[in-house]
Amino acid sequence: MSSSCFKLAIIQMFVERTKELNHIKVKRLLREATGKGAKVVVLPEFFTCRCDPNLFREVMEPVPNGPTFKLLSEAAKENEVFLFGGSYPESSGKPDMFFNTSNIFNPRGELIGQHRKLHMYDVDLGPHLHITESHHIIPGNRLTVVKTDYCKIGVGICFDIQFPEMARIYRQRGCDLLIYMGAMTLKSGPVHWKVLSQARAADNQVYVAAVGPATDVTSPYVPWGHSSVASPWGEIIASCESEEAIVYADIDFDYLKEVRRMLPLESQRRKDVYKTVDLTDGTPV
Ligand SMILES: NC(=O)CC(=O)C(=O)O
């Protein structure tokens, strides 16, 4: 593989009943992915317990002094990989409230980024799908750009994908890949998950990875699964369905440049007709 290309692995993990079982599974799946040449690996949202607000309170843990943080750091180091550690409930100091946090590690096991889900999923999707995340989750308050050996990567969690402004800012700050870890509902997942990944990719001419847990119909909140990777052309280049799977995709910077050359959106913006916001000013992230 040329230096202008690297292998990304996204892990659509079936989340087991206990944190310990999930830790064991993460180690196994990470070994498998890096054994196949993956240089950047992504875990799904909420991989330490099933999607259930009652369980979240039980499994939440401090960052950086919790067992999951330690596991991810050690696993990144052992496998010499950039690890986007899905997300898990990070205790906030308030008894029933937590952050939905993704910790990101370099191949030396050092923390290089942390994203706390920004947008709260407070929605009324019908009689059985009234969700108010803000009752138990505290939103983060900053965007997250991570520098890796390959490219800059913008990070979002689940509902964050619905907000195009965030992806636009990531592109303006030089990201070539956006990673969203998300457990979409069965209501919005089938319609939105892939379409939004493709839209964020095509609008911004970046790769987009959308990574969820495998579907578990016994969970009170059934995640949609269907993880995928979209190319800068907006095409799905790798995907899976509902079950546990590792999905691999080559992130090819020559292709990315070619898309931007063929379709020069950045220089064609009609800034004389509509207002755009320039965020390429080196604002720290
Ligand atoms: N939980 C979310 O943040 C969003 C979601 O589940 C959905 O869009 O579906």
The ligand as a Tripos MOL2 file, in Angstrom:
@<TRIPOS>MOLECULE
LIG
    9     8     1     0     0
SMALL
NO_CHARGES

@<TRIPOS>ATOM
      1 N1        -28.9780    8.6780   19.7200 N.am      1 LIG1
      2 C1        -28.6560    9.6120   18.8250 C.2       1 LIG1
      3 O1        -27.8400   10.4380   19.0880 O.2       1 LIG1
      4 C2        -29.2840    9.6720   17.4940 C.3       1 LIG1
      5 C3        -30.0780    8.5340   17.1160 C.2       1 LIG1
      6 O2        -30.1960    7.5700   17.8170 O.2       1 LIG1
      7 C4        -30.7700    8.5700   15.8520 C.2       1 LIG1
      8 O3        -30.6200    9.5710   15.1100 O.co2     1 LIG1
      9 O4        -31.4690    7.6180   15.5550 O.co2     1 LIG1
@<TRIPOS>BOND
     1     1     2 1
     2     2     3 2
     3     2     4 1
     4     4     5 1
     5     5     6 2
     6     5     7 1
     7     7     8 2
     8     7     9 1
@<TRIPOS>SUBSTRUCTURE
     1 LIG1         1 GROUP 0 **** ****
